[in-house]
């Protein structure tokens, strides 16, 4: 499965006095297909210099013909030292010389980076025993840290997001065994614990889009499923608004409060650790105070947001307001289905859709579904 750890690198050895002439030849004849192995450090040995070469027999033959008799040289194989200044382009770029080609398709092409922690999904292979599987995952995780120098810890996704707190099981596979990190996004700072709260960096552009939209000063906004506050804080950083941020997870609520204090914001954010379904109770003072007072509602709970349209309409001003909805919608025609779902649910609450401001696919969620964003204006 893995190529030999003791496999030596190929070097060309020549006098230091010939190095400049050699490099000039290399730059002239190997522009399109480099022959020097940038991953390995150049070695020095008394009056000699040793340049690491790419393992390609055809290129080596071309090199011999190019250098000719002008420079005295010899080829030698030695244990190479990784060049710390080399920037790898991808995990595959790191591992292609270390893993047999048949296993390269196991290397994930995407992963999440939250602060200095990476979260990756790696397919298990039935043909590998437990030891081989662990070793493969360790190599992939290490390669990930070489591509992303800021990453200190790597975790593997184990299972799907589940529960009212939207958490998933994570397994540590490389680096520091820690779950707390500081994530920077759109000039805001978020302290969070990936084992305790839900957070996805994949909505970075959505959060920037909403936080840069046509929000009016003094708006009253409700963030129904705020988590650690990425939507709320980025909006309040840009606008003098009042935001009520809700999350049912007590740990997300505590981290939200911490993040509000970490960031300089123009607006005011009120964090709440309650189930928003309770807002409609006649005995709920907060619900009574917010009923039909809200200008804008953010609904980032794609799995269940449709089921909370009644809460959004309960809070929304009768004269009208804006809903930012996120939902998973089946293919084909996922956007149209998402809009229809919203319209049907809103009509049941005796509101109407005045205008579809924006609708789009945010990302591909699965082979059968898309994550859809719909911004719409409603009124009673």
Secondary structure, 3 states (H helix, E strand, C coil): CECCCCCCEEEEEEEHHHHHHHHHHHHHHCCCCCCECCCECCEEECCEEEEEECCCHHHHHHHHHHHCCCCCEEEEEECCCECCCCCCCCHHHHHCCCECHHHHHHCCCCCEEECCEEEECCCCCCCCCHHHHHHHHHHHHHHHHHHCCCCCEEEEEEEEEECCCCEEEEEEEEECCCCEEEEEECCEEEEEECCCCCCCHHHHHHHHHHHCCCCCCCCEEEECCCCCCHHHHHHHHHCCCEEEEECCCHHHHHHHHHHHHHCCCCCEEEEECCCHHHHHCCCCHHHHHHCCCECEEEEECCCCHHHHHHHHHHHECCCCEEEEEEEEEECCCHHHHHHHHHHHHHHHCCCEEEEEEEEEEEEECCCCEEEEEEEEEEEC
